[in-house]
Amino acid sequence: MKIGTPREILNGENRVAMTPDSATQLQKLGYECLVETGAGAKAGFSDDLYREAGVTVVDSAEALWGTADIIAKVRIPTTEELDYLTEDKTLISFFNPAGNEEGMEAAKAKGASVIAMEMVPRISRAQKMDALSSMANIAGYRAVIEAGNNFGRFFTGQVTAAGKVPPAKVLVVGAGVAGLAAIGTSTSLGAITYAFDVRPEVAEQVESMGAEFVYLDFEEEQADGAATGGYAAVSSPEFREAQLAKFRELAPEMDIVITTALIPNREAPELWTEDMVKSMKPGSVIVDLAAEKGGNCKLTVADEKVVTDNGVTIIGYTDFPSRMATQSSTLYATNIRHMLTDLTPDKDGTVNHNMDDDVIRGATVTHKGEITFPPPPPKVQAIAAQKKEKPKELTVEEKKAQEVAAFKAQTKRQFTLLGVGGVLMLLVGLVAPASFMQHFIVFVLAVFVGFQVIWGVAHSLHTPLMAITNAISSIIILGALMQIGSGSWLVILLAALSIFMAGINIFGGFLVTRRMLAMFQKS
């Protein structure tokens, strides 16, 4: 069978659904690859590169659609493109089935199979085909770059001879794939970054990236991630009001706001209202990644940059992935290639459209003259942060009780070992000179006192503990020097060994300390 990729006809779309590298992998599955001339030019892939990869370059879109059995493209197909479909063809593309009923009816009438890449279920096995995540990752990164391009100051704080520059404050609304990418980029540029999400369980991910999670003092039972396909669900009116109140509190302090909140098959929720924009400082920037679905900001205009009366720039571009066409095309073409790998289990260049497969069934919107959207829930759990019970905060008394219990357990083990050691030493004393028992009693007392001193120190005081052990080692050396002149060969041997081992501890400890201090000295 033949796989073809046409040139995208939407103005400003620079991506392509097949790259020379992905074509090489598709040929290993037994497919013959076709591409319309100039399809990859805007993404940096010339026709010659495709030819070198064994791809046939076709002169026109009509010829490509007529020849190929499988069509792989990026943007939602136009009415003209859907007219090219026939009963034996399969289209793999973004399709927006929830808002494209006319397109589904056209594909149904043609009897073609349509796989919508945005409908790939978020289950572990399908991560490699998750085109939404691939594009969202790029959009989140690019959003921060666009914000920096329109922001009149540094992201990071600086202290210079000309004065002090405070760091920018960035708020990212939504900690999904795009949000986390924006958080990572913002923190790496040195901004003080805050993040909010309706799912408090993602706070750990946010904080691990160096941002501060904005908690909302409101308890609401969120829908199970498996039931919503791994996406956020609709919040209650009460939660929404508490959310907006928190944003109104933060708005005057933020320099940059990046909104990423989307709910599948719905218009984007309005989260940044007109009064919040008016309360922001002149020169602030809002980047609305939900602009294509109506926008999270009331004043967002899709595909435009707006400057408000109070000097706030609102960016509503919907082509962030297309602005990084080479990277986006590479990732999207890889998603397509993995989808075709699942569609071709025998690697014989023949599609096996298995509707019992969770991934294939979930992404298929029309098949054999029927509309199959919406799909049934997947049989396996969706990828979503599962709720964890918040660990109970221990009181001071409970913490002390835990420490005492742990200390007692350690003490019991140590006394058992000391008891065994004492019995062994006593047996030695039966054959040793009479003066040995005096030394043995001193040894036992010294061990007991040292044990109580060391094990009584909290774990948080390990550095002071090292100083104490050095002091104890000094006492051991002094005691050993006093005993080394003894007439008993056994005492002399033990004293010599004590001096040797305690000396290693003392001098080694000082050497390590000096090396650690040297790490903090300026060269």
N, C-alpha and C positions, 0 to 999 in steps of 0.2 A: 504493500500500500504506500501511497504518497502523502507526505505531510507538507503543507504549504503555508507560508507566512506572507501576507500582503503588506504593502506600505500603509501605515496609519494615515487616514485622510482627515482626521480632526485637526484643525488649525492649532499649532503649538504643541502637539503630541510628538515627542522625539524618540520614544521608546520603540523597541521591536521585540517580538515574541520568540524569535529564534536567533541565536548567535552562532558564529562558526564553531565554537566549542560545544554548544549544546547539540548542534547538527551532527557533529562527530559521534556523540553518545547515542543520538537517535538512530544513526545508521547501524550501530552495533545491535540495536533492537530489531533490525531487519527492515527499516523504513528507507524510502527514497525521499530526500529532502529537496524542496523547492522554495525559492524566495523571489518576491517581486523586485525588479531592479530598483535600487535606491532605498529599499525598505530599511536598511540599517545605517544609512549614511549619516543621519543626524545623531546617532548613538556612537559613531566612530567605527562602524563596520562597513567597509567598502565591498562592492560586488566582487572584487578580486579576492578578498579574504574568504568570502563564501565559496568561490570557485576552488580555491586552494583546499578548502575543507570538504570538497566533493559535492557541493550543493549546486543544483541547477538554477540559474538565474533566468527568470521568466520576464518577458517584456511588459506585460500588462496585468492589471488586477483581474480582468475578465478571463484571461488565459489561465491564470493561477487558480482561481476559484473553479474553473471548469475542469482542470486537470487533477487537482489534489483531492484525495479522499478525506483528509483531515485538515481543517483550517485552524491554525493557532494565531490568535491576534491579541491585542492589548485592550483597546477601548470597546465599548458597547457597539455592536454592528449597526450600521445605518439600514434604513429600509431598502436601499439599493443593494447593499451587501447581502441582506437576508434573501433577496430575490434570487441570488446565485445558489442558494441551498437546494439540495435534492434529497431524496429518500435515503440514499446510500452515503450521505456525508455526515461528518461529525464536526461540530464547531466547539472549540475550546477558547474561552475568552471571559473577560469581565462582562457581565450581562445585566446586573441590577434587576433580578426577576421580580422583586416586590414592587418596583415602580415601572416595570416594562411589560405590562400585560399585552400590549399590542405586538411587541417583539416575540413573546412566547406564542401568541396565536399564529403569527406568521410562520414561525419554525414548526409549529404543530401541523399547520396546513401543508407544509412542504414534506412532512414526515421525517425531518432530520433530527439527529440527536444533538442536544446542546448541553455542554458542561460549563457551568458558571464558576469561575475560579474563586469568587468571593463567598461561595457557598460550601467550600471545603470545610468539613467539620473539624473543630479543634479537639482532636484526639491525638494521643501520642504518635500513632503510626502515620498521621497525616501532617505532622509538622513540616516535613520536607516539601509539601505541596502548598503550604499556607501562604498564598500570594499576598493576602491582606497584611499579614505580619511583615513580610519582606518589604512591601511598599511603605508601611507605617513606620518601620525602622528608619528608612531613608527620610521620610517626611519629618519625623521628629528631629533628626539631626539637622536637616536643612532649615527647619523653622527657627532654630537658634541662630544659624548663620544669617538668615534674612533679618532676624531681629537685631543682631549685631550690626548689620549693614545700615540699619535705619536708626540705631541708637547712637546718641552723640557723645558717649563716654566709654571708658574702659569697662570691661566686665570685672576684671580683678582690681582690687585696691592697690594703690601705689603710694609710696612716700618718696618724694623727689625734692630736689633743692628748690624747685618752683612752688612746692606746696604738696598737700596731702590730697589724694584722690580716693574717695570711699568706694568700696566694691558695689556693683549693681545688685539689686535684689530681684530675683526671678521667681515667679509663681507658675507652676505647671499644674493645670487642672486636668486630672485623669492620669492614672499611672498604668495604662496599658502599654502596648509595645511602643507606640509613638511617644507616649509620655515618658517612659523610661529612657528612650533614646535621647529625648530633649533634656532630661535630668542629667544624664551622663555627659552630654556635650556642655551644658551650662556649668556644671561643677568643674569640669576639666578646664574651662576658660577662667575659672576663679571667682564666679559669681556666688553670692549667698543665695542658695536655691531652696525654695519651699515647694511642697507638692501636696495635692489633695486628691483623694479618691473616695468614692462611696463605699469601697471595700476596705475596712480598717486592717484586714489581714495582710495587705500589701505594704504596710508600714515598714516591715523589716527589709523588704527589697529596696524601698526608697532610701532608708537610712543607711543601708549598706553601700549606696552609691554616693554618700556624702551630703545628701539633702536632708532637710527637716520635714517630717510629715506633719501636716496640719490636721489635728484631731478635732472632731466635732462632738460637742457635749450633747449627744442625742443618740438614743438607743433605738435601732430599727432592725428587724429581722430581714436580712437580705435573701433574695432567691438563691437557690442552689446553683452553682456554676455549671453543673452538668445539665440542668434543665434549660439553661439559657445559652448553651453551646459555648461556654467559656467567656461570655461577654457580660457586661454589666446590665442589670435589669432596671426597669422603671422604678423610681423612688416614690414614696408617698408625698402628698402635699405638705404635710408637717415637716418631713425631712427636708424637702426642697426649701421651705421658708427658713429653716435653721441654717441650711447651706448658704443661701443668699445673704443672710445676716452676717455670717462669718466672712464672706467675700467683701461685703461692704466695709467691714472692719479692716480688712487687709488692703483694700484698693489704694488708699492714699499713700501707703508705704512702698508699693511695688513699682519698679522701673519697667519691668517686662512681664507680660502675662502671656502664656501659651496655653490655649485651650484645645483639648483633644477628645472631648466627651462625645461619644456616638452610641446609639442604641440600634441594633440591627432592625432593618425594615421600618424605621421611623425617622421623622425629622429630628435634627439635632436639638437637644434641650437647650433652652436659653438660660445661661448661667452667669453671664456678665452683662448686666443691664445698663441702660443709658445713664442712670444716676451714678453707677460705679465708674463709668468712663469719665464723667464730669468731675469726679472726686480725685482722679489721678493727676500726677504732676505733669506739667508741660514737658514734652520730649519723651514721654513714656511710649512704649510700643506694645501693641496687642497683636499676636499672631493667632489667627483662628483656623485651626486645621479641620474644623467641621464645616467650613464655608460651603462646600459642595452640597451639603445636606441642610442648608439654611443658616448655619452658623450658630456657635454658642454665644456670640456677642450680638446684641440687638442692632448695632450699627454696622455690622460686617456687610460688605458688598462683594459677592463672588467674583473672583478674578481681578479684583481691583485693590489699590492701596488708597485708603481714605485718611485725611488729616482733619481732625475735629477742630471746632472753634477754640478749644482750650489746649491745642497743640499735641494731642495724642494721635499717634499713627496706628491705624488698624489695617492689617494685612490680611486679605482674604483670598490669596492665591490658591487655586485648586490643582496646580500642576507641580507641586514640590518634587515628586519622584522624577518627573520629566525634566526638571532642571538639573538632574544628575543622571542623564540618560544612559550613559555607559554602564554605571554601576547598577541602575535599576533594571536595565535590559538583561544584564548578566544574571541577576537574582531571579527575575521573573521567568526567563528562559529555563533556568534550572528547575523552578517550580513546575513548569509545563513538562519538562523532560521526565521528572519524577511521576507526574500524573500519567504520562504515556507508558512509563515502566509498569505501573499498576494495571493499565489497560492492555498491556501486552505481556502476560505472565509467561508465555512460551517463547518469547523473543523471536518470533517468526514473522514479524512485520504485519500481523493481523490483529485487529482490535477485538478484544473479548469484553463487551460492555456488560459486566456482571452486576446486575441490579441487587444481588444479595450482599454485595460488598458495601460496608458502611460508608466508605469514602466516596466511591463511585456513585452510589445511590444518593448520598447527601448532596453532591455537587451537580447531579443531573437535573435539569429543569424541564426538558422535553425529550421524549424517547418513543420511537415507533408510533408516531402520530398521536401521542398523548402528552398532556402537560403533567409533569410529575412534581411540580412545586406547589406547596412546601413539602419538604421531605419529612419522613417520620423521625423521631428522636433516635440518635445513634444507640446501638446496643451496648456500647462501652462508654465509660465515664469521659466527659469532656475535660480538657485541661483547664483547671481553675484552682486557685488557691483555696484549699479546703479550710473550713473554719476550725480553728483550734481554740480549745477552752483556755481562757486567760488564766494563767497560773495565779493561785491565791497569794495575795501579798501577806507575808509572814509578819507577825508582830515582833517587837524587840524581845519579848520573853520567849516566843517560839524559836527565834533565831538562836538565842542563848541556849535553849534546851537542845537544839540540834547540835550546836558546837560541843556542848557537854557530853552528849551521847557519842559523838564521833571521837572525842578525846578519850572517853572511857574505853571505847572499843580498841583504840590504838594502845592505850595504857595496858589493857589486858594482854594484848599480843606481846608488847615489849616486856612486861613482867614475866610472862611465860618463858621468853627467850633468856631473860636475865636469870630466872630460876634454874633453867637448864645449865647455863654457863656457870652459875654459882656452885651447883652440885659437882660439875666437872672440876672446878678449881679446888673444891673441898677434897675431892679424891686425890688430886695432885698433892694437897697439903698433908695427906696421911703419910706420904713417903718423903716429903720435903723436910728441911730442918724446922725446929720448934718456932723459930722467929718468923717463919713464913706466915703463921696465922695472924700475927700483928699486921703484916703488910696486906694480907687478904682482907682484913676488916677495913683498913683504910681504903682499899680498892673498891670494896662494895659500897661504902659510904660515898666515895667520890662519884661512882657511877650513878647512884641514886640521886644525889644532888644535881649532877649534870643533866640527868634525864628530866628532872622536874623543871630545871631552868629552860632547857631547849623546847620541850613539848608544851610548855605553857605559853609560848609565843604564838600569836595569831599568824595565819598564812599571809596576811597583808603586810607583815613586818619581816619579810624574808631578808631584806638587806640589813636591817639591824641585827637579825639573827646571825648573819655571817660575821658581823663584828664580835658578837658574843662568843661564837665558836673560836674565833681567833684568840680572844682573851683566855678561854678555857685551855686552848693549846699552849699558851704561854705558861699557864699554871702547871700543865703536865710537864713541860720542859724543866721548870724549876724543881718540881718534885722528883723528876727522873735524875737530874744532876745531883740532888741530895742523896739519892739511893745508889748512884753508880759506884760509889766507893765502898759499898757493902761487901762483906766477905763471901756472901753466897753467890755462886756462879749463876744461878737461876735469876736472882734479883738483878744482877749486873746485865744479863742478857735482855731481860724485860725492859730495864731502864734505857739501854742503848736503843732498842727498837722503838720505845716511846719517843725518845729525842729525835730519831730519824723521821718517824711518821708525822709528829707534831710540827717538825721543821718544814716538811713539805707543805703541810696545810697553811702555815703562817706565811712563808715566803711565796708560795704559789698564790695565796689569796691576795697579797700585796701586788704581785705581778699582774694578775688579772684586773685588779682595781685600777692600776696605772694605765693599762691598755684601754679600759673602758673610758677613763677620764680623757685620754688622748683623742678619743673619737669626737669629743665636744670642743676640742681646742682648734682655733683657727690656724691654718698653716701660714 
